[in-house]
Amino acid sequence: MKLTRFARIVGDDAVCPAWVPPVQRRRLDPLARLATAVVDLAVPGGLGLNPDTGVIVSTSYGAVESTHRFLVGMAQFGDAAASPTPFTTSVHSSCAGALGELLGLHGPSTTISQGGLGTLSALRWADLVLTAGRAPAVLMVIGDRHNDWTRRIVATLSGSKWPIGDGAVALLAEPDHAPAPGRRLDWSGLSGALTLDGGGLRTDDESLLVTAATGSRRLIAPDLIGSWWPCCLLAGMDSAAWRDGPDCTLREGEGGQVLAARIGQLNSD
Amino acid sequence: MTTPSAPTARPPVAITGLGCLGAAGVGLAAQTTALRSGACGLHRRDDPRLPLAATLPIGRVDADLPRLPGRTAALAVVAGAEALAGAGLHAGNRADIAVVIGSCTAGMPESERDFLDGGDADAVWPSYRRQQTHCLTAMVARHLGCGGLRSAHSVACASAAAALIEATELVRSGRAERVLAIGADALCRLTMAGFHSLHLVDPAGCRPFAGNRAGMSLGEGAAALVVESAASVGRRGARPLAWLAGWGLRADAYHITSPDPAGTQLDRAIADALSDAGVAASSIGYVSAHGTGTVDNDACEAVVIARRFGAVPMASCKRTYGHTLGAAAAIEAVACCLALAGQEIWPSAGAADAVDAGNGHVLAGPEIVRRARPARLDAVLSTTLAFGGVNAALVFTPGDGPSPGEAP
């Protein structure tokens, strides 16, 4: 398969695109707002997406704002009087559901929680779905969106060098024979000019990540400091790096598991 | 871009091990007994861990569980261990076994306890971190000694269906030869309060497909299936208990909580599963329906099943287990495999109660099974509907192994 669309958003100030109805804008969990925003950058307006396109959202923490709001409501008013609104959007798969509903996508939809393996696990699922012939394309959103509660929890982790951050990447995967230009994914070729090591990206210097992504040296995410996005291995690339960067080995690891794949240059094998 | 045509038949994957626990009890023999009798596993409880259970019946697991940091993990380990043992994959022979888990709540029972007990951030952090579904998978895989790749799906009530689908495709694609697919969820306050807030819980206990149904009942449990390639089965000399022959997974794109009443994408998921399996609709001898007991879910399912299959025997086991959310599709997959192995169909608990009460009627269309009976089953279908508009369908066909669900 190949990756034909790419976009990233770094930070927590994503704005819902105009095609999201006002009522939805208000109701969506911030993670889903972030997802709609990054999808809009990758596929403006969702235009051209086949209705049979599949959706996968890879997020470790899910809809933390809604979950927190619902728990606070339970604590304040009791279990029998909690508000249903944050409950419906607290479900881990609510973001994928919202994307499908807003974009009219009926293909296979799932949500995974894979921690530091979040990017390559999403790519693996997309590859399985495309190989099985179940969708003409798979729209992927990989990211996490925290709130003050989770930031405070993580910040208390003794000696932590892993302050968390927000961000998301959107990708569109299509079969190799699709006409759109893309970066081809190869699960066996691990000889990319650049290696992106994941399991968490940390940086307070965006330019460092971009330089690394467009250059030919190895980038080891844990050497960087600043923010931690459990799922956003590819957030190190901006659109220029995506368009012009060299072939690249993606590698993620967590808990003794390592996944790796190579993505070629745009339009190349 | 082209729209994919219906999938063509692809090789089935073998099911060589099963494990299950829930309100019906622990182990396959207990499941068979409960499924056969159509027992109601729902009870009100005085449980400080679950305040709403005092008024809303639930399906709780009453068993000693392994001491693990999370109840969901403990449930998953019990089911997984039974499935692996049944498949003849004993400790020391599991290094390449992949684990794919579907769970809706994962570590929430512990995380919510620490939060609602007013714990500070230091206290909440460990449980909050474990709440993530991939941490559940890692814990279960480590405990069972499974060293292959790991994956975790959280797709609300379709979580285990997604796990089974990934397990199938991992085997079909050659990425794994053996996958332990598990669905697991423990009861927690958040889901009880949430479904109660949506007025979706029946205080009398769920009555799937009954005319006077008034909502769902929650439950907890886990089920595990060893999914294996035919080549691996042959090399090991194992005997398939059943085959997972085909799957479908489609999204309504309709509403975050309500199914599309027309059931268009549920029907498409079923069509995809049948095509994938190379099985004609007329070969389906039994439908294990999602059948939660909510007005909308059961109406949608009944309409779709009737349209495609006519008066096919259909049942829901939600009154036996409660709605176990992320575990449901795995428990129902085990029920399908047991039905195939025993060539027997299970009753739909709760439907008969409603008719006997004289104030309802059963939805027209499929035959809602009232009593267990022998049947020739060439293929069975399991359907699942989930929040977010996800519809899943799985087709199972008989294996040639001995029935694993009978008490010795």
Chai-1 contact restraints between the chains, C-beta under 6 A:
chainA,res_idxA,chainB,res_idxB,connection_type,confidence,min_distance_angstrom,max_distance_angstrom,comment,restraint_id
A,N50,B,M1,contact,1.0,0.0,6.0,A-B,restraint_1
A,D52,B,T3,contact,1.0,0.0,6.0,A-B,restraint_2
A,S60,B,Q132,contact,1.0,0.0,6.0,A-B,restraint_3
A,L71,B,F115,contact,1.0,0.0,6.0,A-B,restraint_4
A,M74,B,A193,contact,1.0,0.0,6.0,A-B,restraint_5
A,A75,B,L116,contact,1.0,0.0,6.0,A-B,restraint_6
A,D79,B,P51,contact,1.0,0.0,6.0,A-B,restraint_7
A,D79,B,L52,contact,1.0,0.0,6.0,A-B,restraint_8
A,D79,B,R189,contact,1.0,0.0,6.0,A-B,restraint_9
A,D79,B,A193,contact,1.0,0.0,6.0,A-B,restraint_10
A,A82,B,A193,contact,1.0,0.0,6.0,A-B,restraint_11
A,A82,B,S197,contact,1.0,0.0,6.0,A-B,restraint_12
A,P84,B,S197,contact,1.0,0.0,6.0,A-B,restraint_13
A,P84,B,L198,contact,1.0,0.0,6.0,A-B,restraint_14
A,F87,B,G194,contact,1.0,0.0,6.0,A-B,restraint_15
A,F87,B,S197,contact,1.0,0.0,6.0,A-B,restraint_16
A,T88,B,I256,contact,1.0,0.0,6.0,A-B,restraint_17
A,T88,B,T257,contact,1.0,0.0,6.0,A-B,restraint_18
A,V91,B,A156,contact,1.0,0.0,6.0,A-B,restraint_19
A,V91,B,F387,contact,1.0,0.0,6.0,A-B,restraint_20
A,H92,B,S154,contact,1.0,0.0,6.0,A-B,restraint_21
A,S93,B,V155,contact,1.0,0.0,6.0,A-B,restraint_22
A,S93,B,A156,contact,1.0,0.0,6.0,A-B,restraint_23
A,S93,B,G388,contact,1.0,0.0,6.0,A-B,restraint_24
A,G97,B,I256,contact,1.0,0.0,6.0,A-B,restraint_25
A,G97,B,G388,contact,1.0,0.0,6.0,A-B,restraint_26
A,G97,B,G389,contact,1.0,0.0,6.0,A-B,restraint_27
A,G100,B,A251,contact,1.0,0.0,6.0,A-B,restraint_28
A,G100,B,A253,contact,1.0,0.0,6.0,A-B,restraint_29
A,E101,B,A253,contact,1.0,0.0,6.0,A-B,restraint_30
A,G104,B,A253,contact,1.0,0.0,6.0,A-B,restraint_31
A,L105,B,A253,contact,1.0,0.0,6.0,A-B,restraint_32
A,H106,B,R250,contact,1.0,0.0,6.0,A-B,restraint_33
A,H106,B,A251,contact,1.0,0.0,6.0,A-B,restraint_34
A,H106,B,A253,contact,1.0,0.0,6.0,A-B,restraint_35
A,H106,B,Q265,contact,1.0,0.0,6.0,A-B,restraint_36
A,P108,B,L249,contact,1.0,0.0,6.0,A-B,restraint_37
A,S109,B,A251,contact,1.0,0.0,6.0,A-B,restraint_38
A,S109,B,V390,contact,1.0,0.0,6.0,A-B,restraint_39
A,T110,B,H153,contact,1.0,0.0,6.0,A-B,restraint_40
A,T110,B,V155,contact,1.0,0.0,6.0,A-B,restraint_41
A,T110,B,A162,contact,1.0,0.0,6.0,A-B,restraint_42
A,T111,B,S154,contact,1.0,0.0,6.0,A-B,restraint_43
A,T111,B,V155,contact,1.0,0.0,6.0,A-B,restraint_44
A,I112,B,H153,contact,1.0,0.0,6.0,A-B,restraint_45
A,S113,B,Q132,contact,1.0,0.0,6.0,A-B,restraint_46
A,S113,B,T133,contact,1.0,0.0,6.0,A-B,restraint_47
A,S113,B,H134,contact,1.0,0.0,6.0,A-B,restraint_48
A,S113,B,A152,contact,1.0,0.0,6.0,A-B,restraint_49
A,S113,B,S154,contact,1.0,0.0,6.0,A-B,restraint_50
A,Q114,B,H134,contact,1.0,0.0,6.0,A-B,restraint_51
A,G115,B,H134,contact,1.0,0.0,6.0,A-B,restraint_52
A,L128,B,E169,contact,1.0,0.0,6.0,A-B,restraint_53
A,A132,B,E169,contact,1.0,0.0,6.0,A-B,restraint_54
A,G133,B,P4,contact,1.0,0.0,6.0,A-B,restraint_55
A,G133,B,P7,contact,1.0,0.0,6.0,A-B,restraint_56
A,P136,B,M1,contact,1.0,0.0,6.0,A-B,restraint_57
A,P136,B,T2,contact,1.0,0.0,6.0,A-B,restraint_58
A,P136,B,P4,contact,1.0,0.0,6.0,A-B,restraint_59
A,R152,B,A121,contact,1.0,0.0,6.0,A-B,restraint_60
A,I153,B,A121,contact,1.0,0.0,6.0,A-B,restraint_61
A,I153,B,V124,contact,1.0,0.0,6.0,A-B,restraint_62
A,I153,B,W125,contact,1.0,0.0,6.0,A-B,restraint_63
A,I153,B,Y128,contact,1.0,0.0,6.0,A-B,restraint_64
A,T156,B,A121,contact,1.0,0.0,6.0,A-B,restraint_65
A,T156,B,D122,contact,1.0,0.0,6.0,A-B,restraint_66
A,L157,B,W125,contact,1.0,0.0,6.0,A-B,restraint_67
A,G255,B,A138,contact,1.0,0.0,6.0,A-B,restraint_68
